[in-house]
Amino acid sequence: MPVVLGVLLLVVSWQVAADGPLLGLDRWTQHAVREVRHALPGTLLDHLGEALSDLGGGPVAVSVLLLGAAVAAGRELRAGFAHWWLPLPVAVLTAGAIPLLVVPAKAWFARPGPSGLPLAADQWGWYPSGHTATAALGYGVAALLLARAAGPRTRRLLAAGAALLVAGVGLGLVWSDYHWLLDVVASWCAGGLVLWALARWPLTGRAGQDAGDGPPGAA
């Protein structure tokens, strides 16, 4: 999995930097989405796309990350884990790392957005998608932290919920014409690599006490 994600990220980044033929996929996807949008009656899917896109904003995703860390720390404290406080600094560090990972890449690639307009002097660029990366790390790390004191079924539900949210944000951005498809794919790959590494790190992996579907003594 990390090899596939890493290779895909490198290929996409190379194509964006070189304005390669793979960018035709972006233009084809944009045209197809616009055709579908114009053919559908009503604006329900447009509103859904906007709502899903907003879930990738910092105020929402980072708030969920910090709240998830607080809940995880509280559950581990009640369960008697020795290092119950670890989710809190991990969440804070993750929130601070998101712009450090995304903003330099946006500035370096300086990719214009789907509107086709050139970048303004105060714009960083569209590649990779910041909302998608924020969603991947915000919801993904929150799920990892909550999983520390959870049983197998709950861990699967947390992983599935985070994956659905991250996928929904990316698809909403493409549907709303806020981002190119490859902007989103790159952030999915980068976020997946970070989460894969964090899942194997003691601070976000299983806590030092086996648990059932919840910490002992928790409701």
C-alpha positions as MATLAB code, in Angstrom:
seq = 'MPVVLGVLLLVVSWQVAADGPLLGLDRWTQHAVREVRHALPGTLLDHLGEALSDLGGGPVAVSVLLLGAAVAAGRELRAGFAHWWLPLPVAVLTAGAIPLLVVPAKAWFARPGPSGLPLAADQWGWYPSGHTATAALGYGVAALLLARAAGPRTRRLLAAGAALLVAGVGLGLVWSDYHWLLDVVASWCAGGLVLWALARWPLTGRAGQDAGDGPPGAA';
ca = [
       0.000    0.000    0.000;
       2.640    2.640    0.852;
       4.581    1.765   -2.301;
       1.484    2.149   -4.483;
       0.539    5.442   -2.832;
       4.087    6.776   -3.068;
       4.512    5.860   -6.732;
       1.127    7.318   -7.646;
       1.935   10.537   -5.789;
       5.285   10.847   -7.562;
       3.753   10.207  -10.988;
       0.940   12.695  -10.484;
       3.315   15.347   -9.118;
       5.673   14.833  -12.060;
       2.819   15.213  -14.528;
       1.567   18.386  -12.839;
       5.062   19.895  -12.782;
       5.731   18.962  -16.425;
       2.203   19.722  -17.688;
       2.156   16.132  -18.914;
      -0.502   14.173  -20.790;
      -1.995   12.749  -17.590;
      -3.524   16.179  -16.989;
      -5.937   15.303  -19.780;
      -7.698   13.173  -17.156;
      -8.392   16.356  -15.217;
      -9.898   18.088  -18.226;
     -11.943   15.029  -19.186;
     -13.275   14.679  -15.621;
     -14.132   18.369  -15.424;
     -16.018   18.217  -18.730;
     -17.885   15.050  -17.711;
     -18.889   16.477  -14.320;
     -20.115   19.704  -15.879;
     -22.172   17.783  -18.421;
     -23.786   15.711  -15.673;
     -24.459   18.775  -13.541;
     -26.170   20.574  -16.407;
     -28.232   17.503  -17.274;
     -29.547   16.917  -13.757;
     -32.664   18.743  -12.606;
     -32.512   20.760   -9.402;
     -29.562   21.735   -7.277;
     -29.621   19.055   -4.574;
     -26.312   17.484   -5.623;
     -24.725   20.914   -5.950;
     -25.660   21.687   -2.342;
     -24.389   18.261   -1.271;
     -21.101   18.899   -3.068;
     -20.733   22.241   -1.301;
     -21.484   20.656    2.072;
     -18.982   17.848    1.525;
     -16.334   20.350    0.416;
     -16.858   22.364    3.590;
     -16.106   19.268    5.693;
     -12.498   19.620    4.525;
     -12.122   23.105    5.931;
      -9.879   23.658    8.924;
     -12.648   24.870   11.261;
     -14.522   21.591   10.819;
     -11.828   18.937   10.312;
      -9.357   20.318   12.854;
     -12.146   20.773   15.400;
     -13.102   17.117   14.938;
      -9.433   16.158   15.344;
      -9.062   18.066   18.616;
     -12.413   16.866   19.939;
     -11.563   13.277   19.030;
      -8.243   13.592   20.864;
      -9.988   14.957   23.958;
     -12.521   12.111   23.912;
      -9.750    9.549   23.397;
      -7.729   10.976   26.288;
     -10.778   10.954   28.557;
     -11.602    7.343   27.713;
      -8.033    6.244   28.359;
      -7.888    8.179   31.632;
     -11.030    6.442   32.868;
      -9.637    3.103   31.695;
      -6.422    3.632   33.666;
      -3.958    3.853   30.763;
      -0.553    5.134   31.854;
      -0.099    7.524   28.916;
      -3.721    8.617   28.546;
      -2.668   12.182   27.660;
      -0.787   11.226   24.460;
      -3.715   11.865   22.052;
      -3.706   15.567   22.964;
      -0.171   16.529   21.810;
      -0.480   14.236   18.783;
      -3.617   16.094   17.694;
      -2.066   19.514   18.247;
       1.076   18.567   16.322;
      -1.022   17.152   13.475;
      -3.082   20.335   13.252;
       0.101   22.402   13.065;
       1.720   20.107   10.511;
      -1.095   20.265    7.942;
      -0.245   23.728    6.555;
       3.479   22.910    6.711;
       2.874   19.948    4.428;
       0.446   21.608    2.014;
       1.392   25.266    1.627;
       4.999   24.791    0.393;
       3.796   22.278   -2.220;
       1.061   24.644   -3.394;
       3.562   27.482   -3.715;
       6.108   25.329   -5.558;
       3.732   23.794   -8.100;
       1.697   27.020   -8.449;
      -0.982   25.206  -10.404;
      -3.959   27.272  -11.638;
      -7.388   26.083  -10.596;
     -10.219   24.625  -12.674;
     -11.480   28.109  -13.581;
      -8.507   28.486  -15.916;
      -7.624   31.914  -14.539;
      -3.942   32.630  -13.806;
      -2.866   32.748  -10.193;
      -3.121   36.074   -8.427;
      -0.114   37.434   -6.585;
      -1.538   36.339   -3.213;
      -2.515   32.800   -4.283;
      -0.484   29.654   -3.582;
      -1.913   27.364   -6.223;
      -4.313   24.445   -6.281;
      -2.006   21.445   -6.123;
      -2.331   19.511   -3.897;
      -5.810   19.991   -2.446;
      -5.564   21.549    0.996;
      -9.128   20.666    1.945;
      -8.565   17.016    1.038;
      -5.297   16.863    2.998;
      -6.927   18.548    5.993;
      -9.772   16.047    5.904;
      -7.416   13.078    5.546;
      -5.265   14.050    8.498;
      -8.032   15.579   10.602;
     -10.486   12.701   10.406;
      -7.854   10.018    9.895;
      -5.745   10.893   12.933;
      -8.883   11.376   15.058;
      -9.909    7.831   14.113;
      -6.436    6.489   14.948;
      -6.457    8.157   18.360;
      -9.959    6.957   19.223;
      -8.976    3.452   18.097;
      -6.213    3.241   20.730;
      -8.693    2.074   23.374;
     -11.290    0.495   21.101;
     -12.074   -3.044   20.106;
     -11.825   -4.524   16.608;
     -15.406   -3.718   15.566;
     -15.177   -0.120   16.703;
     -11.794    0.302   15.012;
     -13.278   -0.900   11.729;
     -16.185    1.519   12.076;
     -13.824    4.407   12.820;
     -11.661    3.579    9.814;
     -14.671    3.259    7.517;
     -16.188    6.510    8.772;
     -12.950    8.446    8.292;
     -12.449    6.965    4.810;
     -15.986    7.902    3.758;
     -15.555   11.462    5.007;
     -12.230   11.906    3.225;
     -13.600   10.423   -0.001;
     -16.690   12.607    0.253;
     -14.642   15.774    0.671;
     -12.551   14.983   -2.406;
     -15.545   14.114   -4.555;
     -17.385   17.216   -3.358;
     -14.461   19.406   -4.375;
     -14.360   17.891   -7.857;
     -18.147   18.036   -8.262;
     -18.209   21.694   -7.204;
     -15.352   22.501   -9.615;
     -13.172   23.727   -6.761;
     -10.296   21.371   -7.576;
      -8.902   19.258  -10.358;
      -9.221   15.508   -9.821;
      -5.443   15.044   -9.608;
      -5.230   17.709   -6.882;
      -7.518   15.510   -4.814;
      -5.791   12.237   -5.750;
      -2.420   13.645   -4.670;
      -3.771   14.618   -1.263;
      -5.433   11.229   -0.870;
      -2.059    9.596   -1.537;
      -0.096   11.932    0.741;
      -2.651   11.612    3.530;
      -2.692    7.841    3.158;
       1.084    7.674    3.477;
       1.075    9.804    6.632;
      -1.736    7.771    8.191;
      -0.037    4.482    7.282;
       3.106    5.665    9.067;
       1.217    7.016   12.082;
      -0.757    3.794   12.472;
       2.567    2.050   13.133;
       3.811    4.707   15.543;
       3.381    3.920   19.263;
       1.731    7.279   19.936;
      -1.198    6.518   17.630;
      -1.158    2.719   17.543;
      -2.782    0.438   20.078;
      -2.371    1.669   23.612;
      -0.526   -0.458   26.120;
      -3.586   -2.317   27.316;
      -5.854   -4.640   25.368;
      -9.456   -3.559   25.235;
     -12.798   -4.836   24.122;
     -15.229   -2.605   22.270;
     -14.427    0.151   24.734;
     -12.247    0.873   27.738;
     -12.996   -1.107   30.875;
     -15.605    0.560   32.997;
     -16.719    2.925   30.253;
     -20.379    3.215   29.380;
];
